[in-house]
Amino acid sequence: MWEFSLHATRQAIARGVQSAEVAEAIQAGEVVENYPNDKYGPTCLVSGWTAAGRALHIQCSHPSRPLVKIVTLYEPDPAEWDETLRHRK
């Protein structure tokens, strides 16, 4: 299970991302970057797709925790990521 930080909640509302889309992207996604020294504890970036084909990047605490915290989420910018949206240019 997971919870949204206040920042992630605000980002989801501003970007029109539904919680079901976050679940789909996480379940279909993969960890593409790790941030072991993040200021609030280790986090990672998950790249995934929703059932409707929307690409999402979701930064969250490591899945080793019983409750995963969603830190932020966004649609990746193709100018910054390769065509798979898994590797920075």
C-alpha positions, 0 to 999 in steps of 0.5 A, spaced: 500 500 500 502 507 499 500 514 501 501 520 498 505 526 500 501 533 500 506 535 495 504 529 491 497 530 492 497 537 489 501 535 483 496 529 482 490 534 482 494 540 478 496 535 473 489 531 473 492 524 475 487 519 478 490 515 484 488 509 479 493 511 474 498 511 479 496 504 481 497 502 474 503 505 472 506 503 479 504 496 477 506 496 470 512 500 471 520 499 473 525 503 478 529 507 473 533 511 478 535 510 485 536 516 490 539 513 496 541 519 499 534 523 498 533 528 504 527 524 507 530 517 506 532 513 500 527 514 494 526 511 487 523 513 480 518 509 477 517 509 470 510 506 468 504 506 463 497 507 465 492 502 462 490 508 457 497 509 455 499 515 459 506 515 461 508 517 468 514 518 473 513 517 480 518 518 485 517 514 492 520 511 498 523 504 496 518 498 496 521 495 502 517 499 506 511 496 509 507 503 506 510 506 500 510 514 500 509 517 493 513 523 494 511 526 487 509 524 480 509 527 473 509 526 466 516 525 463 518 530 458 520 527 452 526 532 451 529 530 457 528 522 456 529 517 451 524 514 447 523 509 453 522 514 458 527 510 462 534 513 461 535 521 461 538 524 455 
